[in-house]
Amino acid sequence: MPVIPGSFAYHRPATVSEAVGLLAQLGEDARALAGGHSLVPMMKLRLATPAHLVDLAGVASLKGIQADGNDIVIGAMTTQHELVGSELLRTKIPILAETSLVIADPQVRYMGTLGGNVANGDPGNDMPAVMLCLGASYQVTGRGGERRIPAREFYQGAYVTALKPGEILTAVRIPVPPAGHGSAYEKLKRKIGDYATAAAAVVLTMNGGKVASCSIGLTNVADTPLWAEEAARILTGSGLDPATVKRAVAAAEAITSPATDNRGPAHYRTKMAGVMLARALARAKERARG
Ligand SMILES: Cc1cc2nc3c(=O)[nH]c(=O)nc-3n(C[C@H](O)[C@H](O)[C@H](O)COP(=O)(O)OP(=O)(O)OC[C@H]3O[C@@H](n4cnc5c(N)ncnc54)[C@H](O)[C@@H]3O)c2cc1C
């Protein structure tokens, strides 16, 4: 099995418009390069053989984490490590640091970017389900200008997304969940550094001991990340009593369609999605005020 990528030309634009221009000019033989921690392994296995890499590392405007009204806007080239260290995210959207910390290992997180994680389209990536859960949207720029795509409409199949050829994702825009919300990301993996056998993201608010709002995302139990809308609807208004949680878990399991692979048979992975969801709900409730 080859472990050396095929040859390619390397481009290092300094601005978004230069990057978009290069991608348009070079056409389908070109790929954007972010942290390289999904793309380069694919190239080493010759599962991807781009003739041109357009490295986004020199585009300073793609970095950074900023508040913008009630949203937080995170530049696509912000690393997973930087998400862990951000004080703004720790206080406003703590599920992002919690999720980053279960991605791979520190070496990967130093290089791997949020934009690469969500644009990649691999159902095993952890951030996409969290973005569905949070109601995030993706800012993208192409030759035709800028547009915003809701994360819940972005994922179309394994490695198939709403990004058009030549477009790059510039930022992830996340509405800040209400103060006092509780959240949790629970991930079952075979060992440190592994992708999820199944994982669940929960963001909820409580009022007088009842769930006032709830959103749920599931990782790696279908070709795309899943937003478990019906499960969340069942939980809303409840006190998260065992019978209601059981019904919600069943509703979430019903929308999964995982592959049988070396992480286990499909049925097992569906059940583990349910277990992760029940754990995430309990932890999110513990953390919520109200
Ligand atoms: C050992 C190992 C373990 C890992 N474990 C996990 C894990 O448990 N969970 C997890 O979520 N991930 C895991 N990863 C993947 C890691 O998080 C990657 O860093 C991430 O998936 C991709 O981010 P990147 O910045 O490295 O993107 P790259 O690898 O550079 O790019 C990935 C893809 O996205 C495209 N792309 C990147 N940025 C943009 C952009 N701004 N606009 C448009 N397209 C873009 C590229 O063209 C490419 O197709 C693991 C990786 C390794 C090597």
Ligand as a Chemical Component Dictionary entry (heavy atoms), coordinates in Angstrom:
data_LIG
# 
_chem_comp.id                   LIG 
_chem_comp.type                 NON-POLYMER 
_chem_comp.pdbx_formal_charge   0 
_chem_comp.three_letter_code    LIG 
# 
loop_
_chem_comp_atom.comp_id 
_chem_comp_atom.atom_id 
_chem_comp_atom.alt_atom_id 
_chem_comp_atom.type_symbol 
_chem_comp_atom.charge 
_chem_comp_atom.model_Cartn_x 
_chem_comp_atom.model_Cartn_y 
_chem_comp_atom.model_Cartn_z 
_chem_comp_atom.pdbx_ordinal 
LIG C1  C1  C 0 -5.007  10.076 13.866 1  
LIG C2  C2  C 0 -6.181  10.970 13.584 2  
LIG C3  C3  C 0 -7.315  10.847 14.378 3  
LIG C4  C4  C 0 -8.417  11.658 14.135 4  
LIG N1  N1  N 0 -9.518  11.539 14.941 5  
LIG C5  C5  C 0 -10.570 12.358 14.753 6  
LIG C6  C6  C 0 -11.713 12.295 15.596 7  
LIG O1  O1  O 0 -11.785 11.505 16.536 8  
LIG N2  N2  N 0 -12.736 13.152 15.348 9  
LIG C7  C7  C 0 -12.702 14.066 14.328 10 
LIG O2  O2  O 0 -13.642 14.822 14.170 11 
LIG N3  N3  N 0 -11.625 14.145 13.517 12 
LIG C8  C8  C 0 -10.576 13.333 13.697 13 
LIG N4  N4  N 0 -9.476  13.438 12.875 14 
LIG C9  C9  C 0 -9.535  14.384 11.761 15 
LIG C10 C10 C 0 -9.031  15.763 12.176 16 
LIG O3  O3  O 0 -9.923  16.368 13.102 17 
LIG C11 C11 C 0 -8.898  16.655 10.936 18 
LIG O4  O4  O 0 -8.036  17.666 11.297 19 
LIG C12 C12 C 0 -10.170 17.254 10.396 20 
LIG O5  O5  O 0 -11.101 16.268 10.026 21 
LIG C13 C13 C 0 -9.929  18.054 9.111  22 
LIG O6  O6  O 0 -9.418  19.293 9.413  23 
LIG P1  P1  P 0 -8.125  19.801 8.692  24 
LIG O7  O7  O 0 -7.985  21.236 9.063  25 
LIG O8  O8  O 0 -6.992  18.907 9.026  26 
LIG O9  O9  O 0 -8.560  19.714 7.152  27 
LIG P2  P2  P 0 -7.822  19.110 5.880  28 
LIG O10 O10 O 0 -7.396  17.719 6.123  29 
LIG O11 O11 O 0 -6.797  20.061 5.375  30 
LIG O12 O12 O 0 -9.058  19.132 4.853  31 
LIG C14 C14 C 0 -10.115 18.216 4.940  32 
LIG C15 C15 C 0 -11.076 18.423 3.772  33 
LIG O13 O13 O 0 -11.811 19.620 3.920  34 
LIG C16 C16 C 0 -11.533 20.527 2.849  35 
LIG N5  N5  N 0 -11.380 21.843 3.476  36 
LIG C17 C17 C 0 -10.607 22.138 4.545  37 
LIG N6  N6  N 0 -10.784 23.417 4.897  38 
LIG C18 C18 C 0 -11.676 23.930 4.029  39 
LIG C19 C19 C 0 -12.283 25.198 3.889  40 
LIG N7  N7  N 0 -11.998 26.210 4.737  41 
LIG N8  N8  N 0 -13.171 25.383 2.894  42 
LIG C20 C20 C 0 -13.484 24.367 2.039  43 
LIG N9  N9  N 0 -12.953 23.135 2.134  44 
LIG C21 C21 C 0 -12.063 22.924 3.123  45 
LIG C22 C22 C 0 -10.249 20.030 2.192  46 
LIG O14 O14 O 0 -10.196 20.366 0.811  47 
LIG C23 C23 C 0 -10.383 18.525 2.400  48 
LIG O15 O15 O 0 -11.236 17.986 1.428  49 
LIG C24 C24 C 0 -8.379  12.624 13.080 50 
LIG C25 C25 C 0 -7.228  12.738 12.293 51 
LIG C26 C26 C 0 -6.140  11.919 12.531 52 
LIG C27 C27 C 0 -4.933  12.080 11.664 53 
# 
loop_
_chem_comp_bond.comp_id 
_chem_comp_bond.atom_id_1 
_chem_comp_bond.atom_id_2 
_chem_comp_bond.value_order 
_chem_comp_bond.pdbx_ordinal 
LIG C1  C2  SING 1  
LIG C2  C3  SING 2  
LIG C2  C26 DOUB 3  
LIG C3  C4  DOUB 4  
LIG C4  N1  SING 5  
LIG C4  C24 SING 6  
LIG N1  C5  DOUB 7  
LIG C5  C6  SING 8  
LIG C5  C8  SING 9  
LIG C6  O1  DOUB 10 
LIG C6  N2  SING 11 
LIG N2  C7  SING 12 
LIG C7  O2  DOUB 13 
LIG C7  N3  SING 14 
LIG N3  C8  DOUB 15 
LIG C8  N4  SING 16 
LIG N4  C9  SING 17 
LIG N4  C24 SING 18 
LIG C9  C10 SING 19 
LIG C10 O3  SING 20 
LIG C10 C11 SING 21 
LIG C11 O4  SING 22 
LIG C11 C12 SING 23 
LIG C12 O5  SING 24 
LIG C12 C13 SING 25 
LIG C13 O6  SING 26 
LIG O6  P1  SING 27 
LIG P1  O7  DOUB 28 
LIG P1  O8  SING 29 
LIG P1  O9  SING 30 
LIG O9  P2  SING 31 
LIG P2  O10 DOUB 32 
LIG P2  O11 SING 33 
LIG P2  O12 SING 34 
LIG O12 C14 SING 35 
LIG C14 C15 SING 36 
LIG C15 O13 SING 37 
LIG C15 C23 SING 38 
LIG O13 C16 SING 39 
LIG C16 N5  SING 40 
LIG C16 C22 SING 41 
LIG N5  C17 SING 42 
LIG N5  C21 SING 43 
LIG C17 N6  DOUB 44 
LIG N6  C18 SING 45 
LIG C18 C19 SING 46 
LIG C18 C21 DOUB 47 
LIG C19 N7  SING 48 
LIG C19 N8  DOUB 49 
LIG N8  C20 SING 50 
LIG C20 N9  DOUB 51 
LIG N9  C21 SING 52 
LIG C22 O14 SING 53 
LIG C22 C23 SING 54 
LIG C23 O15 SING 55 
LIG C24 C25 DOUB 56 
LIG C25 C26 SING 57 
LIG C26 C27 SING 58 
# 
